[in-house]
Amino acid sequence: MNGPGIHRPRNLDWKRAAALLYGDWGTSKAYVIGLAFVAASYSAFPIIVAVCALTAVVGYNYILVCKHFPDGGGVYSAARKQSRVLAVMGALLLVANFTVTATLSAWAAMSYLGVPPDYVRWATMATILAIGGVNYFGPKHTGNLAVALAVPMVVVVLAIIGFSLPHLTVANLEPPQPGFAKNWIAFVGVILALSGVEAIANLTGVMKLDPGTSMDQPRVAQTARRSIVPVAVEVVIGTVLLGWAMLSLPRDLQALLESRWEDMLRFLGEQYGAMALGENFGRGFGFVVGLVVGLLLLSAVNTALSALIGLVYMLARDGEMPRSFTRLNPHGVPKVPLAIATALPLVVAMVSANLVSLAGLYAIGVVGAITVNLGSCTFNRELKLRWFERGIMGLTFLVLFLVELTIAKTKPDALFFACCVLGFGFALRAYAQKRAGLRTVTVTELVAATVAPELAPEVKLNLTSGQSLLVAARGLTPVLRFAMEEARYRQGTLYVLYVKELAVALPGPLDNQESPKWQDDRTAAKIMFNMLELGRQNDVPVVPLYAVSENPAATILDLSATLGIDFLILGARHRRTLAQLFKGDVANRVAKDLPENIQLIIYG
C-alpha cells in the first residue's frame, strides 16, 4: 500500500540482511571453484583471483546502488529511471537469472546431498515441484532457513581452509594458458561468483534506517554497507583460498577432482579432514559439509522461486504483464506467477544435460541484470555520484557488458534461452498493453512535462476530539458491530481496515505500484459500504482503509501507530487452519509488538 503517511515496515537490520545475502551470494563458491577446474585445470588460480577481484568491485558498486535507492534498487527500479522498456528488459533478464538459480541450486544440492548421478535430474525436478507446492501457502518465513544456515556454512568453510593451510603449495599452480582469448573465455565461464549480489538491492526498502534519518527522507547507506562488506570479504577471500586448496591437492587426485567438481567443497572436506584427523573423520566431515551446503542450496531454491513470483507479480501490477497475473489464491499468493515460477525451472532441468550447461544459462541472466542495473545508474545524472564513483561504476559496466557479449557469442544455448525469455516476456507485455488500451506514443519533453499529473496533496485527518478506534476484519463478522457500538459510545472515529494478504515479496519499491482501491475488491467493498451506511445511521465517522500486504500484522501495527489509534479491535479465530500453521496467528503477533499507548480489544 502506498498512501499518506503509510510506509513499508523497516525492520531488517544489517545482520539479518547480511545473512539473507549470504544465503544467495555465499553459495556461489559451492560450484565456482569446480567450474574453474573444469575450465582451466591447474592454471585456474589466476582466473579465480580475477573473478574474485571483479566480485569485490561489483560489491562496492552495489553499496553505491543501495545508498542512492533506499526504497529498493533492483534492476527494474534502477532502469525504470531511464526507460520502461529497459526496465522490463532488465526484469526479464532477472527472470532468466532466478529461473536458472532455482534449477542450478537444486541440481547442486542433490550432488552435495549424495544423490546418485543417474537420479540427480529427477531429484532436482521433484525438489523444485515440492518447493513450488509449499509456496502455494505463502511460506514467508521459510527464508529464515538461509539465516539459520549462514553461520554453519561459514564454520565449515573456515574449517576446510584451516585444515588445508598446512598443505597449501604453489608447486601445482600453472601459469595462464597462452593467448588472451582462451583466458578471457575461461574467465567468463567462472563469472558465476557474481551470482546473488543483486539480492541486496531489493532489500533496501525494508532495511532499518540510518541514524538521524526519517521515513520521509530515508537513507540506508550505513546498513547496506555493513551488510555487504562482510559477505563480500567472505566470498572473495573464501573462494580464493578454497581454490588454492583445491589446486594444492596431490596430482594423483586429478581424476577425482575432475569427477567430483560438482560437489567440490564436500570433496575438499573429505580430503583435508582425512589429512588432519584420519580417514573416518574425513568421511564424517565431508558428510557434514555436504549436508550444510546442500540445505543452504535448497534454501536458495526457495528464495529464487519466491523472488520470481514477486518479480512477475510486480510487473503485472505495474501494467507490464497481463492483469490476470495479479489474481491471488486463498493464501495471498499470485496464481499465475506461482505456476510460472514452478514451471520454468522444471523445463530448464528437463532439457539441461549437467551442471556445466546450467552454468552457461545462468551467467547470461545474472550478468545481464547486473549490467543493466550498473549501466542505468552510471548514465543517470540525477544520482549524486562523485566523479570517481561514477568512473568505477562505468568501468565495471563496460567489463560486464563485454562479458555479456562474450557469453552470447560463445554459448549459443544461453543466447537462445535469453532470447526466448525476452521474446516471450515482451510479447506478453504487448498483449497486456493492448488489452489495457495503451498505445506507444512519442512526445517531446516539453509536452510530457505539460501533461504530467501533479502529486496528490497530503491528506491530514483532524482527530483532536473523541477517541479513535481501528477495527481489522476479514468479513462481515460480529466484531464490526461491536466496533460500531464502541465508536458511538465513545463518540470517536472508526477506522475500518481490510488487509488483503499478499504472500510474496516484491523486488522493488512500492512507489512503482498503482495504489490499490477497496472499491475494486468485492469482499472489501461489501464490508466498507455496509459500515459507511451503518456509520451514517448512527452518526459515527467511518474511514475505510485498504491495504495489500505480505505481512498483515506489520501493516496493522504500522497503521495503528501512524494514525494515533486509541483502541485496536480484532476478531478472535475459534479454530486453527493449515494456513495458520504456516503463517502464525495475526492477533498474537500484533499483541506482541503493539505500543503501550494503544489498547487492544480481541472480540470473540
C-alpha positions as CSV (number, residue, x, y, z in Angstrom):
1,M,0.0,0.0,0.0
2,N,1.2,3.5,-0.8
3,G,-0.6,6.3,0.8
4,P,-0.2,9.4,3.0
5,G,2.0,8.6,6.0
6,I,2.0,4.8,5.2
7,H,5.3,3.1,4.7
8,R,6.7,-0.5,4.4
9,P,7.9,-1.7,7.8
10,R,11.6,-1.2,8.1
11,N,12.7,-3.9,10.5
12,L,15.6,-5.6,8.6
13,D,18.9,-4.9,10.4
14,W,22.3,-5.3,8.8
15,K,23.0,-8.7,10.4
16,R,19.8,-10.3,9.0
17,A,20.3,-8.6,5.7
18,A,23.8,-9.9,5.5
19,A,22.6,-13.5,6.3
20,L,20.0,-13.3,3.6
21,L,22.5,-12.0,1.1
22,Y,25.0,-14.7,2.1
23,G,22.3,-17.4,1.6
24,D,22.3,-16.4,-2.1
25,W,25.7,-14.9,-2.8
26,G,27.7,-17.1,-0.4
27,T,26.5,-20.3,-2.1
28,S,28.4,-19.4,-5.3
29,K,31.6,-20.9,-4.1
30,A,29.9,-24.3,-4.0
31,Y,30.2,-24.6,-7.7
32,V,32.5,-21.8,-8.9
33,I,35.8,-23.5,-7.9
34,G,34.7,-26.7,-9.5
35,L,33.8,-24.9,-12.7
36,A,37.2,-23.2,-12.6
37,F,39.0,-26.5,-12.5
38,V,36.8,-27.8,-15.4
39,A,37.6,-24.7,-17.4
40,A,41.4,-24.3,-16.8
41,S,42.6,-27.3,-14.7
42,Y,45.8,-26.4,-12.8
43,S,46.1,-23.0,-14.5
44,A,42.8,-21.9,-12.9
45,F,44.2,-19.9,-9.9
46,P,44.8,-16.6,-11.8
47,I,41.3,-16.8,-13.2
48,I,39.8,-17.4,-9.8
49,V,41.6,-14.4,-8.4
50,A,40.5,-12.2,-11.3
51,V,36.8,-13.3,-10.9
52,C,37.0,-12.6,-7.2
53,A,38.6,-9.1,-7.8
54,L,35.7,-8.3,-10.2
55,T,33.3,-9.6,-7.5
56,A,34.8,-7.2,-4.9
57,V,34.4,-4.3,-7.3
58,V,30.8,-5.2,-8.1
59,G,30.1,-5.4,-4.3
60,Y,31.5,-1.9,-4.0
61,N,29.2,-0.7,-6.8
62,Y,26.2,-2.2,-5.1
63,I,27.0,-0.3,-1.9
64,L,26.5,2.8,-4.0
65,V,23.3,1.5,-5.6
66,C,21.8,0.8,-2.2
67,K,22.9,4.2,-0.9
68,H,21.0,6.0,-3.7
69,F,18.0,3.7,-3.9
70,P,16.8,3.4,-0.2
71,D,13.3,2.2,-1.4
72,G,14.6,-0.7,-3.5
73,G,17.4,-0.6,-6.0
74,G,17.0,-3.7,-8.0
75,V,17.5,-3.7,-11.8
76,Y,13.8,-2.9,-12.5
77,S,13.7,0.1,-10.2
78,A,17.1,1.5,-11.3
79,A,16.5,1.0,-15.0
80,R,13.0,2.5,-14.8
81,K,14.5,5.9,-14.2
82,Q,15.9,5.7,-17.7
83,S,13.3,3.8,-19.7
84,R,10.3,1.5,-19.1
85,V,11.5,-0.8,-21.9
86,L,15.0,-1.0,-20.5
87,A,13.5,-1.8,-17.1
88,V,11.3,-4.6,-18.5
89,M,14.4,-6.0,-20.3
90,G,16.4,-5.9,-17.0
91,A,13.5,-7.6,-15.2
92,L,13.2,-10.3,-17.8
93,L,16.9,-11.0,-17.6
94,L,16.3,-11.3,-13.8
95,V,13.5,-13.8,-14.6
96,A,16.1,-15.8,-16.5
97,N,18.5,-15.5,-13.6
98,F,16.0,-16.6,-11.0
99,T,14.8,-19.5,-13.2
100,V,18.3,-20.9,-13.6
101,T,19.2,-20.1,-10.0
102,A,16.4,-22.3,-8.8
103,T,17.4,-25.1,-11.2
104,L,21.2,-24.9,-10.6
105,S,20.9,-24.6,-6.8
106,A,18.6,-27.7,-6.7
107,W,20.9,-29.6,-9.0
108,A,24.0,-28.8,-7.0
109,A,22.1,-29.5,-3.7
110,M,21.3,-33.0,-5.0
111,S,25.0,-33.6,-5.7
112,Y,26.1,-32.3,-2.3
113,L,23.5,-34.5,-0.6
114,G,24.9,-37.6,-2.3
115,V,22.1,-38.4,-4.8
116,P,23.4,-40.8,-7.4
117,P,24.3,-39.1,-10.7
118,D,21.6,-41.1,-12.7
119,Y,18.9,-39.7,-10.5
120,V,20.1,-36.1,-10.0
121,R,17.9,-34.7,-12.8
122,W,14.7,-36.4,-11.5
123,A,15.5,-35.5,-7.9
124,T,16.1,-31.9,-9.0
125,M,12.7,-31.8,-10.7
126,A,10.9,-33.4,-7.7
127,T,12.6,-30.8,-5.4
128,I,11.5,-27.9,-7.4
129,L,8.0,-29.2,-7.7
130,A,7.8,-29.8,-3.9
131,I,9.1,-26.3,-3.0
132,G,6.7,-24.8,-5.5
133,G,3.9,-26.7,-3.8
134,V,4.9,-25.4,-0.4
135,N,5.0,-21.8,-1.8
136,Y,1.2,-22.2,-2.6
137,F,0.7,-21.5,1.1
138,G,2.8,-18.4,1.0
139,P,5.6,-19.5,3.4
140,K,7.0,-16.1,4.0
141,H,9.2,-17.2,6.9
142,T,11.0,-20.1,5.2
143,G,13.7,-17.6,4.3
144,N,14.8,-17.9,7.9
145,L,16.4,-21.2,6.9
146,A,19.1,-19.2,5.0
147,V,19.7,-17.1,8.1
148,A,20.0,-20.2,10.3
149,L,22.4,-22.0,7.9
150,A,24.6,-18.9,7.2
151,V,26.7,-19.5,10.4
152,P,27.2,-23.2,9.9
153,M,28.2,-22.6,6.3
154,V,30.8,-20.0,7.4
155,V,32.1,-22.5,10.0
156,V,32.6,-25.4,7.5
157,V,34.3,-23.0,5.1
158,L,36.7,-21.8,7.8
159,A,37.2,-25.4,8.9
160,I,38.2,-26.6,5.4
161,I,40.5,-23.6,5.0
162,G,42.0,-24.3,8.4
163,F,42.6,-28.0,7.6
164,S,44.2,-27.1,4.3
165,L,46.6,-24.3,5.5
166,P,49.5,-26.6,6.3
167,H,49.2,-28.2,2.8
168,L,48.9,-25.1,0.7
169,T,51.6,-25.1,-2.0
170,V,52.4,-23.3,-5.3
171,A,54.0,-26.4,-6.8
172,N,50.9,-27.4,-8.7
173,L,50.0,-24.0,-9.9
174,E,50.5,-23.5,-13.6
175,P,50.8,-20.2,-15.5
176,P,47.8,-19.0,-17.5
177,Q,47.2,-20.5,-20.9
178,P,48.9,-18.7,-23.8
179,G,46.7,-16.2,-25.6
180,F,44.3,-13.6,-24.2
181,A,41.2,-15.1,-25.9
182,K,41.5,-18.5,-24.1
183,N,41.9,-16.9,-20.7
184,W,39.1,-14.5,-21.3
185,I,36.7,-17.2,-22.2
186,A,37.8,-19.2,-19.2
187,F,37.3,-16.1,-17.0
188,V,33.8,-15.7,-18.5
189,G,33.0,-19.3,-17.7
190,V,33.7,-18.8,-14.0
191,I,31.9,-15.5,-13.7
192,L,29.2,-17.1,-11.5
193,A,30.9,-15.8,-8.4
194,L,28.7,-12.7,-9.0
195,S,25.5,-14.6,-8.5
196,G,23.3,-13.3,-5.7
197,V,24.7,-9.8,-5.4
198,E,21.5,-8.3,-7.0
199,A,19.5,-9.6,-4.0
200,I,20.8,-7.0,-1.6
201,A,19.5,-4.1,-3.8
202,N,16.0,-5.4,-3.5
203,L,16.1,-5.4,0.3
204,T,16.8,-1.7,0.9
205,G,13.1,-0.9,1.0
206,V,12.7,-2.9,4.3
207,M,16.2,-2.1,5.8
208,K,16.4,-0.2,9.1
209,L,17.1,3.5,8.5
210,D,20.5,5.0,9.3
211,P,20.6,7.1,12.5
212,G,19.3,10.6,12.0
213,T,17.1,9.8,9.0
214,S,13.3,9.5,8.7
215,M,10.7,7.7,6.7
216,D,10.1,10.8,4.6
217,Q,13.8,11.1,3.7
218,P,15.1,7.5,4.1
219,R,18.8,6.6,4.0
220,V,20.2,3.1,4.4
221,A,23.8,3.6,3.3
222,Q,25.3,2.5,6.6
223,T,23.0,-0.5,7.0
224,A,23.7,-1.6,3.4
225,R,27.5,-1.2,3.7
226,R,27.6,-3.2,6.9
227,S,25.5,-5.9,5.2
228,I,27.6,-6.1,2.0
229,V,31.2,-5.8,3.2
230,P,31.4,-8.9,5.5
231,V,29.7,-11.1,2.9
232,A,31.9,-9.7,0.1
233,V,35.0,-10.3,2.1
234,E,34.0,-13.9,2.9
235,V,33.0,-14.7,-0.7
236,V,36.2,-13.2,-2.2
237,I,38.8,-14.5,0.3
238,G,37.0,-17.8,0.9
239,T,36.7,-18.5,-2.8
240,V,40.4,-17.7,-3.4
241,L,41.6,-19.8,-0.5
242,L,39.3,-22.7,-1.4
243,G,40.5,-22.5,-5.0
244,W,44.1,-22.6,-3.8
245,A,43.3,-25.6,-1.5
246,M,41.7,-27.4,-4.5
247,L,44.9,-26.9,-6.6
248,S,47.1,-27.9,-3.7
249,L,45.8,-31.5,-3.6
250,P,48.3,-34.1,-4.9
251,R,48.4,-34.5,-8.6
252,D,47.4,-38.2,-8.4
253,L,43.9,-37.0,-7.3
254,Q,43.4,-35.1,-10.7
255,A,40.9,-37.8,-11.9
256,L,38.9,-37.4,-8.7
257,L,38.9,-33.7,-9.0
258,E,37.5,-33.9,-12.5
259,S,34.8,-36.3,-11.4
260,R,33.8,-34.6,-8.1
261,W,33.8,-31.0,-9.4
262,E,30.0,-30.7,-8.8
263,D,30.4,-31.1,-5.0
264,M,34.0,-29.8,-4.7
265,L,33.5,-28.4,-1.2
266,R,32.5,-31.8,0.1
267,F,35.4,-33.4,-1.7
268,L,37.8,-30.9,-0.1
269,G,36.3,-31.5,3.3
270,E,36.8,-35.3,2.9
271,Q,40.4,-35.0,1.7
272,Y,41.7,-32.3,4.1
273,G,39.7,-33.7,7.0
274,A,41.4,-37.1,6.4
275,M,44.8,-35.5,6.2
276,A,44.2,-33.7,9.5
277,L,42.5,-36.3,11.7
278,G,42.2,-39.5,9.8
279,E,40.0,-41.3,7.2
280,N,37.0,-41.7,9.4
281,F,36.9,-38.1,10.4
282,G,37.3,-37.1,6.8
283,R,34.3,-39.1,5.7
284,G,32.2,-37.7,8.6
285,F,33.4,-34.1,8.0
286,G,32.6,-34.5,4.2
287,F,29.1,-35.7,5.1
288,V,28.6,-32.6,7.4
289,V,29.9,-30.3,4.7
290,G,27.6,-31.9,2.1
291,L,24.6,-31.6,4.4
292,V,25.2,-27.9,5.3
293,V,25.9,-26.8,1.8
294,G,23.0,-28.9,0.4
295,L,20.5,-27.5,2.8
296,L,21.7,-23.9,2.1
297,L,21.3,-24.6,-1.6
298,L,17.8,-25.8,-1.1
299,S,17.0,-22.6,0.8
300,A,18.4,-20.7,-2.2
301,V,15.9,-22.6,-4.4
302,N,13.1,-21.4,-2.2
303,T,14.4,-17.8,-2.3
304,A,14.7,-17.9,-6.1
305,L,11.2,-19.2,-6.5
306,S,9.8,-16.6,-4.1
307,A,11.7,-13.8,-5.8
308,L,10.5,-15.0,-9.3
309,I,6.9,-15.0,-8.1
310,G,7.3,-11.4,-6.7
311,L,9.0,-10.1,-9.8
312,V,6.3,-11.4,-12.2
313,Y,3.6,-10.1,-9.9
314,M,5.2,-6.7,-9.7
315,L,5.4,-6.5,-13.5
316,A,1.7,-7.3,-13.7
317,R,0.8,-4.7,-11.0
318,D,2.8,-2.2,-13.0
319,G,0.9,-2.9,-16.2
320,E,3.8,-4.6,-17.9
321,M,2.2,-8.1,-17.8
322,P,-1.5,-9.2,-18.1
323,R,-3.6,-8.1,-15.2
324,S,-4.8,-11.7,-14.7
325,F,-1.3,-12.4,-13.3
326,T,-2.3,-10.4,-10.2
327,R,-5.1,-12.8,-9.1
328,L,-4.4,-14.3,-5.7
329,N,-5.2,-17.7,-4.3
330,P,-6.8,-18.0,-0.8
331,H,-3.4,-17.7,0.8
332,G,-2.5,-14.5,-0.9
333,V,-0.1,-16.0,-3.5
334,P,-0.5,-14.9,-7.1
335,K,-1.8,-17.9,-9.0
336,V,-0.2,-17.5,-12.5
337,P,3.2,-16.2,-11.2
338,L,3.4,-19.2,-8.9
339,A,2.7,-21.6,-11.9
340,I,5.3,-19.8,-14.0
341,A,7.9,-19.8,-11.2
342,T,7.5,-23.5,-10.8
343,A,7.2,-24.5,-14.4
344,L,10.2,-22.6,-15.8
345,P,12.8,-24.3,-13.6
346,L,11.2,-27.6,-14.3
347,V,11.6,-27.1,-18.0
348,V,15.2,-26.0,-17.7
349,A,16.0,-29.0,-15.5
350,M,14.3,-31.3,-18.1
351,V,16.4,-30.0,-21.0
352,S,19.7,-29.5,-19.3
353,A,22.4,-32.1,-19.6
354,N,24.5,-31.3,-16.5
355,L,25.7,-28.5,-14.2
356,V,28.0,-27.1,-16.8
357,S,25.1,-26.4,-19.2
358,L,23.2,-24.8,-16.4
359,A,26.1,-22.6,-15.5
360,G,26.2,-21.4,-19.1
361,L,22.5,-20.5,-19.0
362,Y,22.9,-18.9,-15.6
363,A,25.7,-16.5,-16.5
364,I,23.8,-14.6,-19.2
365,G,20.9,-13.8,-16.9
366,V,22.8,-12.7,-13.8
367,V,25.5,-10.7,-15.7
368,G,22.8,-9.1,-17.9
369,A,20.8,-8.0,-14.9
370,I,23.8,-6.5,-13.1
371,T,25.0,-4.8,-16.4
372,V,21.6,-3.2,-16.9
373,N,21.5,-2.0,-13.3
374,L,25.0,-0.5,-13.2
375,G,24.6,1.0,-16.7
376,S,21.4,2.7,-15.7
377,C,23.0,4.1,-12.6
378,T,26.1,5.2,-14.5
379,F,24.1,7.3,-17.0
380,N,21.5,8.6,-14.5
381,R,22.6,12.2,-14.0
382,E,20.1,12.6,-11.1
383,L,22.2,10.3,-8.9
384,K,24.6,12.4,-6.9
385,L,27.6,10.2,-7.5
386,R,31.1,11.5,-7.1
387,W,33.3,11.5,-10.1
388,F,35.4,8.5,-9.1
389,E,32.3,6.6,-8.0
390,R,30.7,7.2,-11.4
391,G,34.0,6.3,-13.1
392,I,34.4,3.0,-11.2
393,M,30.8,2.1,-11.9
394,G,31.2,2.9,-15.6
395,L,34.3,0.8,-16.0
396,T,32.5,-2.1,-14.2
397,F,29.6,-1.7,-16.5
398,L,31.9,-1.8,-19.5
399,V,33.6,-5.0,-18.3
400,L,30.3,-6.8,-17.6
401,F,28.9,-5.6,-21.0
402,L,31.9,-7.3,-22.7
403,V,31.4,-10.4,-20.6
404,E,27.7,-10.5,-21.7
405,L,28.7,-10.2,-25.3
406,T,31.2,-13.0,-24.9
407,I,28.6,-15.3,-23.3
408,A,26.2,-14.5,-26.2
409,K,29.0,-15.3,-28.7
410,T,30.4,-18.4,-27.1
411,K,27.3,-20.0,-25.6
412,P,24.6,-20.3,-28.2
413,D,22.3,-22.2,-25.8
414,A,22.5,-19.4,-23.3
415,L,21.7,-16.8,-26.0
416,F,18.8,-18.9,-27.2
417,F,17.5,-19.2,-23.7
418,A,17.8,-15.4,-23.1
419,C,16.1,-14.6,-26.4
420,C,13.2,-17.0,-25.6
421,V,12.7,-15.3,-22.2
422,L,12.9,-11.8,-23.6
423,G,10.8,-12.6,-26.7
424,F,8.0,-14.3,-24.7
425,G,8.2,-11.6,-22.0
426,F,7.9,-8.7,-24.4
427,A,5.1,-10.5,-26.3
428,L,3.1,-10.8,-23.0
429,R,3.8,-7.1,-22.4
430,A,2.5,-6.1,-25.8
431,Y,-0.6,-8.2,-25.2
432,A,-1.2,-6.7,-21.7
433,Q,-0.9,-3.2,-23.0
434,K,-3.2,-3.9,-26.0
435,R,-5.8,-5.3,-23.6
436,A,-5.5,-2.3,-21.4
437,G,-6.0,0.1,-24.4
438,L,-2.5,1.5,-24.2
439,R,-0.6,2.7,-27.2
440,T,3.0,3.8,-27.6
441,V,3.3,7.5,-28.3
442,T,6.5,9.5,-28.6
443,V,6.2,13.2,-27.4
444,T,8.7,15.9,-26.7
445,E,10.0,16.6,-23.2
446,L,8.1,19.9,-23.1
447,V,4.8,18.2,-23.9
448,A,5.5,15.4,-21.4
449,A,6.2,17.9,-18.7
450,T,2.9,19.8,-19.5
451,V,0.7,16.7,-19.2
452,A,2.4,15.1,-16.2
453,P,0.0,14.7,-13.3
454,E,0.8,16.6,-10.1
455,L,1.3,14.8,-6.9
456,A,-1.8,14.4,-4.8
457,P,-1.8,16.7,-1.8
458,E,-1.3,15.1,1.6
459,V,-4.5,14.4,3.5
460,K,-4.5,15.1,7.2
461,L,-7.3,14.0,9.5
462,N,-8.3,16.1,12.5
463,L,-8.7,13.7,15.4
464,T,-8.4,16.1,18.3
465,S,-11.8,15.4,19.8
466,G,-13.1,12.0,20.8
467,Q,-11.2,8.7,20.7
468,S,-10.3,6.9,17.6
469,L,-10.8,3.1,17.0
470,L,-9.5,0.8,14.4
471,V,-11.1,-2.5,13.6
472,A,-9.5,-5.1,11.3
473,A,-11.8,-7.6,9.8
474,R,-11.8,-10.3,7.2
475,G,-15.6,-10.2,6.5
476,L,-19.0,-9.1,7.8
477,T,-18.4,-10.6,11.3
478,P,-19.9,-9.6,14.7
479,V,-16.6,-7.7,15.5
480,L,-17.7,-4.9,13.2
481,R,-21.0,-4.4,15.1
482,F,-19.1,-4.3,18.3
483,A,-16.6,-1.8,16.9
484,M,-19.5,0.5,15.7
485,E,-21.1,0.3,19.2
486,E,-17.9,1.3,20.9
487,A,-17.3,4.1,18.4
488,R,-20.8,5.5,19.0
489,Y,-20.4,5.1,22.8
490,R,-17.0,6.9,22.8
491,Q,-18.1,9.5,20.2
492,G,-15.0,8.7,18.2
493,T,-13.9,8.0,14.7
494,L,-14.0,4.4,13.5
495,Y,-11.3,3.2,11.0
496,V,-12.3,0.1,9.2
497,L,-9.3,-1.8,7.8
498,Y,-9.3,-4.6,5.4
499,V,-5.9,-6.2,4.7
500,K,-5.7,-8.4,1.5
501,E,-2.8,-10.7,2.2
502,L,-0.2,-11.0,-0.5
503,A,2.2,-13.8,0.3
504,V,5.0,-12.6,-2.0
505,A,8.0,-10.3,-1.6
506,L,8.1,-7.5,-4.2
507,P,11.6,-7.0,-5.6
508,G,11.3,-3.2,-5.8
509,P,9.9,0.0,-4.3
510,L,6.2,0.3,-3.8
511,D,6.2,3.7,-5.5
512,N,6.2,1.9,-8.8
513,Q,2.9,0.2,-8.0
514,E,-0.6,1.5,-8.6
515,S,-2.3,2.2,-5.2
516,P,-4.9,-0.5,-4.6
517,K,-8.5,0.6,-4.0
518,W,-11.1,-1.1,-1.8
519,Q,-13.8,-0.4,-4.4
520,D,-12.0,-2.9,-6.8
521,D,-12.1,-5.7,-4.2
522,R,-15.6,-7.3,-3.9
523,T,-15.1,-8.5,-0.3
524,A,-13.7,-5.2,0.9
525,A,-16.3,-3.2,-0.9
526,K,-19.1,-5.2,0.7
527,I,-17.6,-4.5,4.2
528,M,-16.9,-0.8,3.5
529,F,-20.3,0.1,2.0
530,N,-22.2,-1.6,4.9
531,M,-20.0,0.1,7.5
532,L,-20.3,3.5,5.8
533,E,-24.1,3.2,5.8
534,L,-24.2,1.9,9.4
535,G,-22.0,4.8,10.4
536,R,-24.3,7.3,8.7
537,Q,-27.3,5.9,10.5
538,N,-25.6,6.2,13.9
539,D,-23.6,9.5,13.4
540,V,-20.3,7.7,13.6
541,P,-17.5,8.9,11.2
542,V,-16.2,5.9,9.3
543,V,-12.9,5.9,7.5
544,P,-12.3,2.9,5.1
545,L,-8.7,1.7,5.0
546,Y,-7.5,-0.9,2.5
547,A,-4.1,-2.5,2.2
548,V,-2.4,-5.2,0.1
549,S,0.4,-6.6,2.3
550,E,2.7,-9.6,2.6
551,N,2.6,-9.1,6.4
552,P,-0.8,-8.2,7.8
553,A,0.3,-8.0,11.4
554,A,3.0,-5.4,10.5
555,T,0.5,-3.4,8.4
556,I,-2.0,-3.3,11.3
557,L,0.8,-2.2,13.7
558,D,2.1,0.4,11.2
559,L,-1.3,1.9,10.6
560,S,-2.3,1.9,14.3
561,A,0.9,3.8,15.2
562,T,0.7,6.2,12.2
563,L,-2.9,7.2,12.8
564,G,-2.6,7.5,16.6
565,I,-5.3,4.9,17.3
566,D,-6.6,4.7,20.9
567,F,-8.3,1.3,20.6
568,L,-7.4,-1.6,18.2
569,I,-10.1,-4.2,17.8
570,L,-9.5,-7.6,16.4
571,G,-11.7,-10.6,16.0
572,A,-10.7,-13.9,17.5
573,R,-10.5,-17.1,15.5
574,H,-12.1,-20.2,17.0
575,R,-10.2,-22.8,15.2
576,R,-6.7,-23.1,13.6
577,T,-6.3,-23.9,9.9
578,L,-3.4,-25.3,7.9
579,A,-2.6,-21.8,6.7
580,Q,-2.2,-20.6,10.3
581,L,0.3,-23.3,11.0
582,F,2.4,-21.9,8.2
583,K,1.9,-18.2,8.9
584,G,1.1,-18.0,12.6
585,D,-1.7,-16.1,14.4
586,V,-2.1,-12.4,13.4
587,A,-3.6,-11.4,16.8
588,N,-0.6,-12.9,18.7
589,R,1.9,-11.1,16.5
590,V,0.1,-7.8,16.9
591,A,-0.2,-8.1,20.7
592,K,3.5,-8.8,20.9
593,D,4.6,-5.6,19.3
594,L,1.7,-3.2,19.9
595,P,2.8,0.1,21.6
596,E,1.7,0.5,25.2
597,N,-0.4,3.6,24.5
598,I,-2.8,1.6,22.2
599,Q,-5.4,-0.5,23.9
600,L,-6.0,-3.9,22.2
601,I,-9.5,-5.5,22.3
602,I,-10.0,-9.0,21.0
603,Y,-13.7,-9.7,20.4
604,G,-14.9,-13.3,20.2
